[in-house]
Amino acid sequence: MADWDPFAVDDAPVAETSAAPAAGGGSAAAGRISKEDLDKVVEVAWNHVCQQAPWQKSPNPRPDLEWHTPTTSFDNWQHKDVSVEQGTGIAYVNINRPDFSNLMNDSVLVGLIDALFNLHWRPDHRLVVFSGSGSLFCGGADPDTDPDTILARAPPQPHVWKHIEDLKNAALKAGAFPDGNAKIGLLLKMKMWHSWMTLPQFTLALVNGSAMGDGVGCVCCCDMGIALRTAFFTLTDVKVGLVPAFIAPYVVSKIGTGHAKRMIASAENMSAEKAKHCGMINEVVDSVEDAHKMIKDIAEVLTACGPRSVEAAKQLVIGVGGMPITEPIMFYTGRMLAQVTVSDEAKDGMVRLQARQPKPWEETPIAPLY
């Protein structure tokens, strides 16, 4: 059986194959596929692909918010390992395990997932700052944590379970779990990163110290990064025979294929200046106080931007990022423009502009707490 090639082509007529019996007593040629049959298989597969025409489908960068139900709200926040502060138009989300290098255990994961879902439902927040407590931003995933314990901390409701089952089946069908054992915790962690990247707010990583492993993923899922000059960034998975698979799409999206290959394949310990050079970080500062001063300037700039237009702009960029410039992409950009043009925000903005009045979203400036 080990020598059987399912794609082997037998050019000889099937009727004429009277080869010597194989070791098991059958004919060695019996398991071979004739060229005629193989051509039929290829034709059927090709016709199916042409009917599906995945290359003609527009991207869908909208978030999936059916896989979790928050265990708490911002106004009654219960998590200890993830802290939340709110100001006018702004929210601060901190990983709060300074005594454990801000490693992401099950408590941190559930806290972050709850924070992300709350943010998706809070259009009044327009700027979100992610950071870490203590001297490190995030030391990565906690090696002592099994992601499946997420389910114990946040048991899904029945309708959520159904959605998770659908996700599990889709993941198995796509080959995400080759052994057939779908790990729900890992699946939810995959979804967490996508929910982070697709937040409707402008997101900013205030990197108060070094970021490792999943900490780099946190930075790459944000729209902008400000790092202390003393911070370092590294992905060390290859040193233990692994790869940072779940965060790789976001790292590549952030810094490009060339820089990503260097960082991921060499496990380089990258300085803040190098991180800025490759685009992971936008600004390097000497202190957290300097970072907060910069955040005030960013808040002033964002106050002038329509919040729903910012959300649409993020969807637009995610939708066209890395895609070949084809007609479906052109049509997708046209659809995005049409949706924004007829929005209430666009109409109000034009009316106020013609009347030389402040736009509705400018009337309440974003007010950072620091």
Buried (B, 14 or more C-beta within 10 A) or exposed (E): EEEEEEEEEBEEEEEEBEEEEBEEEEBBBEBBBBEEEBEEEEEEEEEEEEEEEEEEEBBEBEBEBBBBBBBBBBEEBEBEBBBBBBBBBBBBBBBBBBEBBBBBBBBBBBBBBBBBBBBBEBEEBBBBBBBBBBBBBBBBBBEEBEBBBBBEBBEBEEEBBEBBEEBBEEBBEEEBBEEEEBBBBBBBBBBBBBBBBBBBBBBBBBBBBBBBBBBBBBBBBBBBBBBBEBBBBBBBBEEEEEEBEBBBBBBBBBBEEEBBEBBBEEBBBBBBEBBBEBEBBBBBBEEBEBBBEBBEEBBEEBBEBBBBBBBBBBBBEBBBEEEEEEEBBEEBBEEBEEEBEEBEBBEBBEEBEEEEEEBBBBEEBBEBEB
